[in-house]
Amino acid sequence: MNKEMQYAGRILSLAMIALGAAHGSSPALAQSPVPTTIALPAQSLLFAPLYIAQERGFFRRHGIEPKVIYVAGPGVINAMLGKSADFSLISGGIQIAAAARNQKLVAIANTQDRFTTDIVIRDAVAKKLEMAPNADAMAKIRALKGLTIGVDAINGLPHSFLRFVAVKAGMNPETDFTITALQPPAMVAALKAGTIDAMVFSPPFSLLAVEEGGVRWLSGPEVSLPELKPFPYNVVLVRPGYCDTETVRCQGFVAALKDAIALMKADRSASLEALGKSFDKMEPDILKASYEVFAPFAQPDMKLTSAMLDNVIAFDRISGIIPPDAKLPPESELYLTAFTP
């Protein structure tokens, strides 16, 4: 091959790389998608950006071949530290609680900046309480005193939310409720059967509970407390140092989720179609209603901020998920902002 042909080849290669960059792809990976394992605590519409990115091929566009595994609740932390997964999506509250136990993971992006956890109570209980639907949120919490309440896991995010609002309402979460840990489908069944009085969880299960005769008593966005706005409700986690050696993969992962959130903001029908493939057994009306809960709070820029970190640490301390005097790593070891400029 003569020098002119070699030069032309180099120019063509550079042009292809530039074209890939212009379209938001990760050219170093795009030629051969790299298998990448993602740990989730449950199948939930909270992770809609990930499912949309998977179904629409956004991960492959950015050089990633995704494999999703499920590890119940905070167990994803151990899966990440044990290198069973490369990325995880989970609440920032769980990340901070793990860091307080010297199980440090690093957040590189955040897909949602509001709590969307619901409290649903039995219709018969709601009628006894006789409270107006627009009653003060703290008054609604105080009205739950003495009830048996279902959560998915002790000290998981729903339980922490209940503990937090109880403290803010002047209650003692250790003694003012009876807490029962149940898997989400069992919570819905128990609420319908009357073996629990209320449940704390997010859509679709909270909406399924309403469909089965429950009353949506309180929803996260309705609670106007400074520690909840803004909040790192669903962060992307990696192991410390992972993005130093896998920079392009981290860039591609965040870019794929950004593409999915952009689609959520621009095209509801296309987003629901993609989600329908991952949630093919869910009733279409419940899928749509759940999507409408999460979509408004999806963050297009996926930014992490110091305010979010301050809020989540305060939330964890107030809820009791970490001790008031718990020692935490510095912000620079918990959050990276290089991938969400």
Backbone torsions as a table, in degrees:
resi	resn	phi	psi	omega
1	MET	NA	129.4	-179.2
2	ASN	-79.9	169.7	-174.4
3	LYS	-63.2	-35.7	-179.6
4	GLU	-63.1	-41.4	-179.7
5	MET	-69.0	-39.2	177.2
6	GLN	-61.4	-42.9	179.8
7	TYR	-63.5	-43.9	179.8
8	ALA	-62.5	-37.5	179.1
9	GLY	-64.6	-41.3	179.4
10	ARG	-64.8	-41.3	179.0
11	ILE	-62.0	-42.2	179.1
12	LEU	-63.6	-42.7	179.3
13	SER	-62.2	-45.2	178.9
14	LEU	-63.1	-37.3	178.5
15	ALA	-64.9	-40.0	179.0
16	MET	-65.0	-40.7	177.9
17	ILE	-63.7	-43.8	179.9
18	ALA	-63.3	-39.8	178.5
19	LEU	-62.9	-42.3	178.3
20	GLY	-61.9	-42.5	-179.8
21	ALA	-65.2	-37.4	-179.8
22	ALA	-63.8	-29.8	-179.7
23	HIS	-94.1	9.8	173.7
24	GLY	79.8	13.3	179.4
25	SER	-88.8	171.4	177.5
26	SER	-108.4	90.5	-168.0
27	PRO	-59.0	-32.6	-177.8
28	ALA	-65.2	-27.0	179.6
29	LEU	-103.2	-23.0	-169.9
30	ALA	-60.4	-28.8	-178.7
31	GLN	-68.5	-29.2	-178.1
32	SER	-147.4	94.9	-177.9
33	PRO	-55.2	136.6	-176.1
34	VAL	-97.0	126.8	176.9
35	PRO	-56.9	129.3	-175.9
36	THR	-139.0	125.2	-177.1
37	THR	-95.9	133.9	-177.7
38	ILE	-121.6	124.1	179.7
39	ALA	-97.6	129.5	176.2
40	LEU	-122.4	148.7	179.9
41	PRO	-78.3	-18.1	-180.0
42	ALA	-172.1	164.3	172.1
43	GLN	-85.1	114.3	-173.9
44	SER	-147.2	149.8	175.0
45	LEU	-65.2	-14.5	173.3
46	LEU	-55.2	-32.0	-177.6
47	PHE	-95.8	26.3	-178.9
48	ALA	-51.5	-43.8	179.7
49	PRO	-57.7	-37.7	-179.8
50	LEU	-67.5	-45.2	-178.9
51	TYR	-65.6	-38.3	178.0
52	ILE	-65.4	-43.9	178.2
53	ALA	-60.8	-36.4	179.8
54	GLN	-69.6	-48.2	-175.8
55	GLU	-72.3	-33.5	-177.6
56	ARG	-88.0	-0.8	177.4
57	GLY	79.9	16.2	-178.5
58	PHE	-68.6	-35.8	177.3
59	PHE	-62.5	-46.0	179.1
60	ARG	-62.4	-36.6	177.8
61	ARG	-58.2	-33.1	-178.4
62	HIS	-101.4	19.9	170.4
63	GLY	84.9	20.6	-175.4
64	ILE	-124.2	132.2	172.8
65	GLU	-103.7	99.7	-170.6
66	PRO	-80.0	142.1	170.3
67	LYS	-129.5	118.1	-177.7
68	VAL	-96.3	131.2	172.6
69	ILE	-121.5	153.9	-179.6
70	TYR	-114.4	128.0	177.9
71	VAL	-131.2	116.2	-168.6
72	ALA	-54.0	128.7	171.9
73	GLY	51.2	-137.2	-177.7
74	PRO	-64.3	-4.9	176.8
75	GLY	-59.5	-18.4	177.9
76	VAL	-62.3	-27.7	179.2
77	ILE	-61.0	-46.3	178.8
78	ASN	-66.1	-36.2	178.0
79	ALA	-62.5	-39.8	178.9
80	MET	-69.1	-48.0	-178.2
81	LEU	-65.9	-30.1	177.4
82	GLY	-83.4	2.5	177.3
83	LYS	65.0	27.4	171.4
84	SER	-79.8	-15.3	179.1
85	ALA	-142.0	153.5	179.7
86	ASP	-93.7	-34.0	-179.2
87	PHE	-135.1	157.1	171.8
88	SER	-144.7	153.4	171.1
89	LEU	-120.3	125.3	-178.7
90	ILE	-162.9	167.7	-179.2
91	SER	-62.0	142.9	173.7
92	GLY	-60.6	-26.3	177.5
93	GLY	-63.8	-38.9	178.0
94	ILE	-70.0	-37.8	177.0
95	GLN	-59.7	-46.4	-178.1
96	ILE	-67.5	-38.9	178.0
97	ALA	-62.4	-39.0	177.6
98	ALA	-66.3	-41.8	179.3
99	ALA	-60.9	-34.9	178.1
100	ALA	-66.9	-19.7	176.5
101	ARG	-99.9	18.2	-178.4
102	ASN	64.0	27.9	173.5
103	GLN	-110.4	76.2	-168.7
104	LYS	-85.3	127.3	169.1
105	LEU	-125.9	162.0	-173.0
106	VAL	-115.9	129.9	175.8
107	ALA	-87.3	132.2	179.6
108	ILE	-115.7	-6.3	178.3
109	ALA	-168.7	167.3	179.8
110	ASN	-141.1	124.7	-175.0
111	THR	-89.9	-17.3	-175.1
112	GLN	-146.6	136.5	-172.9
113	ASP	-114.3	17.4	176.7
114	ARG	-138.2	149.5	170.8
115	PHE	-68.7	133.5	173.7
116	THR	-126.3	29.7	176.3
117	THR	-80.1	135.9	-179.9
118	ASP	-108.5	153.1	165.4
119	ILE	-113.2	121.0	-179.9
120	VAL	-117.1	135.0	179.2
121	ILE	-121.9	160.4	177.3
122	ARG	-64.8	145.1	-178.9
123	ASP	-58.2	-41.4	-178.8
124	ALA	-62.7	-36.5	178.1
125	VAL	-69.0	-43.2	179.7
126	ALA	-59.2	-40.2	-179.8
127	LYS	-65.8	-37.9	178.5
128	LYS	-65.7	-36.7	-176.6
129	LEU	-72.9	-28.1	174.8
130	GLU	51.8	51.9	177.9
131	MET	-109.4	143.8	178.0
132	ALA	-67.7	145.5	-180.0
133	PRO	-56.1	-31.3	-178.3
134	ASN	-96.3	20.4	178.9
135	ALA	-63.3	156.4	178.9
136	ASP	-55.8	137.6	-175.9
137	ALA	-58.7	-41.8	-178.6
138	MET	-67.8	-34.2	176.0
139	ALA	-65.0	-37.8	178.3
140	LYS	-65.0	-37.9	178.0
141	ILE	-66.3	-45.2	-179.6
142	ARG	-62.3	-27.8	179.5
143	ALA	-69.7	-14.1	-178.8
144	LEU	-84.2	-1.9	-176.9
145	LYS	-56.5	132.9	178.1
146	GLY	88.7	-4.1	-177.3
147	LEU	-85.3	159.3	172.2
148	THR	-95.6	122.2	-170.3
149	ILE	-124.2	132.4	178.9
150	GLY	-91.7	137.7	171.6
151	VAL	-132.9	166.2	-177.3
152	ASP	-81.2	-30.4	-178.1
153	ALA	-158.3	141.2	176.7
154	ILE	-64.3	127.5	-178.4
155	ASN	67.9	12.0	168.4
156	GLY	-73.7	-178.4	-175.6
157	LEU	-61.8	-49.0	179.5
158	PRO	-59.3	-43.2	178.4
159	HIS	-63.0	-40.8	179.4
160	SER	-63.8	-38.9	177.8
161	PHE	-61.8	-45.8	178.3
162	LEU	-61.0	-44.6	179.8
163	ARG	-62.1	-42.4	-178.2
164	PHE	-62.3	-51.2	-177.6
165	VAL	-68.2	-29.8	176.9
166	ALA	-64.4	-45.7	178.2
167	VAL	-61.5	-43.3	-179.8
168	LYS	-64.0	-27.9	179.2
169	ALA	-87.6	4.3	177.9
170	GLY	83.1	23.0	-177.8
171	MET	-105.4	170.8	174.4
172	ASN	-109.4	105.3	-175.9
173	PRO	-66.5	-15.8	178.7
174	GLU	-77.0	-30.3	-172.7
175	THR	-120.9	-17.9	-173.4
176	ASP	-85.5	-10.8	177.1
177	PHE	-131.6	159.0	165.0
178	THR	-106.3	119.9	-174.3
179	ILE	-101.6	133.8	177.2
180	THR	-124.9	126.7	179.0
181	ALA	-90.8	122.6	-179.5
182	LEU	-141.6	150.1	172.1
183	GLN	-67.8	149.2	-172.5
184	PRO	-50.2	-46.8	179.0
185	PRO	-61.9	-35.7	178.6
186	ALA	-69.1	-32.6	176.5
187	MET	-62.2	-45.2	179.8
188	VAL	-60.5	-44.7	179.9
189	ALA	-64.9	-40.8	-179.2
190	ALA	-67.0	-37.0	178.0
191	LEU	-65.2	-44.0	179.3
192	LYS	-63.4	-39.0	-177.8
193	ALA	-78.2	-15.3	179.5
194	GLY	87.2	11.1	178.3
195	THR	-81.9	-15.8	166.6
196	ILE	-128.0	155.8	-178.5
197	ASP	-92.9	-26.0	-175.9
198	ALA	-154.1	165.5	176.1
199	MET	-143.2	153.6	179.6
200	VAL	-124.5	114.9	178.1
201	PHE	-169.1	178.0	-178.0
202	SER	-107.0	168.7	174.3
203	PRO	-61.5	150.7	9.4
204	PRO	-84.3	-12.9	-171.4
205	PHE	-68.4	-34.6	176.5
206	SER	-65.3	-36.5	178.6
207	LEU	-73.0	-34.1	174.5
208	LEU	-63.4	-38.2	178.3
209	ALA	-64.0	-39.3	176.7
210	VAL	-64.2	-41.6	178.5
211	GLU	-62.1	-29.1	-179.9
212	GLU	-88.1	9.8	175.1
213	GLY	110.7	3.3	177.1
214	GLY	-81.1	172.2	178.6
215	VAL	-120.9	126.5	177.7
216	ARG	-72.5	99.5	-170.5
217	TRP	-79.5	-42.5	-177.3
218	LEU	-154.2	139.8	177.4
219	SER	-123.9	143.7	-175.7
220	GLY	-46.9	-49.0	-178.5
221	PRO	-61.6	-18.7	179.4
222	GLU	-79.0	-16.4	-175.4
223	VAL	-86.8	110.2	-176.2
224	SER	-95.2	83.7	178.0
225	LEU	-130.1	138.7	-172.1
226	PRO	-61.1	-30.0	-178.4
227	GLU	-71.8	-8.3	-177.2
228	LEU	-104.8	-4.8	-176.5
229	LYS	-140.9	114.5	-6.1
230	PRO	-80.9	160.4	-176.6
231	PHE	-137.8	138.0	177.4
232	PRO	-79.9	75.5	-170.1
233	TYR	-71.9	-27.0	-176.2
234	ASN	-148.7	87.9	-175.0
235	VAL	-92.9	154.3	172.7
236	VAL	-93.5	121.1	-175.1
237	LEU	-111.4	145.4	171.8
238	VAL	-136.2	168.0	174.4
239	ARG	-75.8	152.0	176.5
240	PRO	-54.8	132.4	178.5
241	GLY	83.9	-10.7	-176.1
242	TYR	-59.4	-45.4	-176.5
243	CYS	-75.4	-10.7	173.3
244	ASP	-68.7	-38.3	-178.9
245	THR	-98.1	-19.7	-178.7
246	GLU	-121.5	48.1	-174.9
247	THR	-59.4	-46.2	-176.5
248	VAL	-66.2	-36.9	179.0
249	ARG	-67.6	-40.0	176.9
250	CYS	-63.7	-42.0	176.6
251	GLN	-60.2	-45.1	-178.7
252	GLY	-65.4	-38.7	-179.4
253	PHE	-63.2	-49.1	180.0
254	VAL	-65.1	-40.1	-179.8
255	ALA	-62.2	-38.9	179.1
256	ALA	-64.1	-41.9	178.2
257	LEU	-67.1	-36.9	176.8
258	LYS	-62.4	-41.3	177.3
259	ASP	-60.3	-40.8	-179.2
260	ALA	-66.5	-42.1	179.7
261	ILE	-67.0	-36.9	176.0
262	ALA	-60.5	-40.1	177.3
263	LEU	-65.6	-40.2	178.3
264	MET	-59.5	-38.2	-179.2
265	LYS	-75.8	-28.9	-172.2
266	ALA	-99.7	-30.1	-170.3
267	ASP	-144.2	91.4	-179.0
268	ARG	-61.5	-43.2	-176.6
269	SER	-63.6	-44.8	180.0
270	ALA	-66.0	-36.8	179.0
271	SER	-66.1	-45.1	179.3
272	LEU	-65.3	-36.4	177.2
273	GLU	-61.7	-43.6	179.2
274	ALA	-65.3	-42.9	-179.5
275	LEU	-67.0	-31.3	179.5
276	GLY	-60.8	-25.4	178.9
277	LYS	-75.5	-33.5	178.2
278	SER	-83.1	-26.8	-178.1
279	PHE	-120.0	53.4	-173.6
280	ASP	-70.2	-16.2	179.5
281	LYS	-96.2	-1.5	-179.4
282	MET	-86.6	140.9	176.8
283	GLU	-60.8	132.7	-177.1
284	PRO	-54.1	-37.8	-178.9
285	ASP	-66.7	-38.3	178.1
286	ILE	-69.2	-39.8	177.0
287	LEU	-58.8	-48.0	-179.2
288	LYS	-63.4	-44.7	-179.0
289	ALA	-64.2	-39.8	178.5
290	SER	-65.9	-42.5	178.1
291	TYR	-58.5	-41.7	-178.4
292	GLU	-66.1	-24.2	176.1
293	VAL	-71.6	-46.9	-172.7
294	PHE	-82.7	-36.8	-171.1
295	ALA	-56.2	-42.2	-177.5
296	PRO	-62.7	-23.9	-175.0
297	PHE	-102.8	4.7	174.5
298	ALA	-69.1	133.6	-175.2
299	GLN	-93.1	110.5	179.7
300	PRO	-59.3	-36.6	-178.2
301	ASP	-88.7	-12.8	177.9
302	MET	55.6	28.0	-174.6
303	LYS	-72.0	150.3	168.9
304	LEU	-111.2	137.9	-177.1
305	THR	-131.3	162.0	176.2
306	SER	-62.4	-34.3	178.5
307	ALA	-62.3	-40.3	177.5
308	MET	-62.8	-44.2	179.8
309	LEU	-63.0	-44.2	178.3
310	ASP	-59.7	-43.4	-177.6
311	ASN	-65.8	-42.8	-176.5
312	VAL	-70.9	-34.6	176.2
313	ILE	-65.9	-43.4	177.3
314	ALA	-62.2	-42.1	178.5
315	PHE	-59.2	-47.0	-178.3
316	ASP	-64.6	-38.8	179.9
317	ARG	-69.0	-45.2	-178.5
318	ILE	-65.5	-42.1	-178.0
319	SER	-72.3	-18.1	-178.6
320	GLY	87.4	8.5	179.0
321	ILE	-70.7	-22.8	168.8
322	ILE	-131.6	151.9	178.7
323	PRO	-63.7	151.9	179.7
324	PRO	-56.9	-29.6	-177.4
325	ASP	-104.1	18.2	-178.4
326	ALA	-60.1	136.2	177.1
327	LYS	-88.8	132.0	-177.6
328	LEU	-123.3	152.0	175.3
329	PRO	-63.6	160.7	177.1
330	PRO	-65.2	159.1	-177.2
331	GLU	-52.9	-39.6	-176.5
332	SER	-63.2	-20.3	178.8
333	GLU	-95.7	-4.2	-179.5
334	LEU	-109.2	-32.0	-176.4
335	TYR	-126.3	139.9	168.3
336	LEU	-119.4	133.9	179.5
337	THR	-109.3	5.8	-175.9
338	ALA	-65.6	-23.3	-174.4
339	PHE	-101.0	2.1	176.8
340	THR	-133.8	58.6	-177.8
341	PRO	-68.2	NA	NA
